[in-house]
């Protein structure tokens, strides 16, 4: 388990051996910078919200100016129409200088109406387009800042048990798998993995019976030391040639040994899972009565089946040997 963001650990909420649920908080790192970023982003959004009120006022003021300019233009247009009527009838009330003044005034007022109309349009663009875009940008900035803030709180990605806790308050939480903060052992059925020679591929099959002996389960009474298992899955890819931990494909010329057939086993009796700590070193062997084709029912098949008894005895001898060598009945020491 590693931190999403490197930082100084400020709080540790779990202990080794503690069970956690997916989503539980494990530890936190210093969030001063992230809190400040959220505050700045929220302040910017507040400024934009205030600008909406000002923009609405600008729209109303621009509309008022437009109405006033239209009213003045209407008055000048009516007066100009009266003068044009007097001129068309050769009335002595017609005044040429007044007519010219009204013509110039009409042109000026038309320009004022156009300017006021442009001001209204600019104010509406500010209110309906510019400010909403700025608001969306500010909201996105807040969301991003909160995401960054949330990364300072490290949560469990799976349900399991905390082991190998290496953090302490004030230490630096790393972001790489080379320096994990802790290990979460997930709650899942025990899966035993073993490698078999490639020539065994024609014999192995899902459901095949087997036995496993793990050194971590050895005990003086030899009770529950050899456990029955079944083949649950056979990997379709030979171990040789797979991607390395560095993400680089292994070159064929660099492979010195033949790769194994990787086989996954499950315990025949699930209650025996408690006997096998995760990571145990084990010996697995399989037994078969599954013969197809020409071998089925032949003396050769019976011989192979009989050899299974010898294999079973051999596995138990290995268990005794491991017990003598590991526990120290012959003078050896513990670790």
C-alpha positions, 0 to 999 in steps of 0.5 A, a space after each residue: 500500500 502506497 500513498 497517492 501523493 508523497 507527503 509527511 505523515 500526520 496521522 496513522 489510524 490503523 495498527 498491525 493485525 487490524 482488520 480494515 474494510 475497503 474505504 477505511 482511512 489508513 493514514 493522512 499526510 500534510 494537507 496544508 498546501 491542498 487546503 490553501 488551493 481549495 480556499 483560493 479556488 473557492 474565493 475565485 468562485 465567490 468573486 465570479 458569483 459577485 460579478 453576476 450581480 454586477 453584470 445584471 446591473 450593467 444589463 439593466 443600465 444598458 437597456 435604460 440607456 437604449 430606451 432613452 436613446 430610442 425616445 430621443 430619436 423618436 422625438 427628433 424623427 417626429 419633429 423632422 417629419 413635421 418640417 418635411 411636411 411644411 417644406 412640401 406644402 411651401 408653408 411660411 412656417 418652414 425653417 431651413 436652418 431648423 430642418 438642417 439641425 434636425 437632420 444632424 440631430 437624427 443622425 447623431 441620435 441614431 449613432 447613440 441608439 446603435 452604441 446603446 444597443 451594442 452596450 446591451 449586447 456586450 452586457 448580455 454576453 458578459 452575463 450569459 456567456 463569459 461569466 458562466 464559462 468563468 464559473 464552470 472553470 472555477 468550479 472545475 478548479 475547486 473540484 480538482 483542488 478537492 481531489 488533490 486534497 482527498 489524496 492526502 487521505 489514504 484509504 484501504 483499497 480492499 478488505 483485509 488485515 494490516 501487516 508490515 506497517 512501516 510508517 510513523 507520524 512525521 515520516 515521509 510517505 512514498 509513492 512507489 512500490 519500492 517503499 510501501 507504507 504497509 501491506 494489506 492481506 486481502 480476505 480471499 480463499 487461499 490459492 496455492 500456486 505451484 510450478 510443474 515441468 512442461 512435459 506434465 501439461 498433457 497430464 494436468 487437468 482442472 479438478 485433478 487431485 493432489 496433496 500439499 505440504 507446507 513447511 509453515 504447517 509442520 508440527 511435532 504431531 504431524 497433524 494436518 501437515 499433508 493437506 488434500 487439494 484440487 487443481 483449480 486453474 492451469 495457466 495457459 502461458 509458460 512462465 518463461 517469456 512473461 513480462 518482468 517486474 520492470 515491464 520488459 519482455 524477456 528475450 528468448 536468448 536470455 532464458 537459460 531454463 525451461 519455464 514452468 507450467 503454473 498451476 493454481 490449487 484450492 484446498 479440499 477442506 476450506 477450514 484448513 486455510 487457517 493452517 497456511 499463512 500467506 507466503 508459505 513455502 510448500 511442496 505440491 504433488 498431484 495424482 491422476 486416474 484420468 486416462 484417455 485414449 489408448 492408455 485407458 484401462 491398460 496395465 500401464 495405467 494401473 502401474 501409474 496409479 499404483 505409483 501414486 502410493 509411492 509418491 504419497 509416502 515420499 511426500 510424507 518422508 519429505 515432511 518428516 525430513 523437513 521437521 527434523 531439519 527445521 525444528 531441530 530434533 537432530 540438534 539444528 537451531 531455530 531461525 
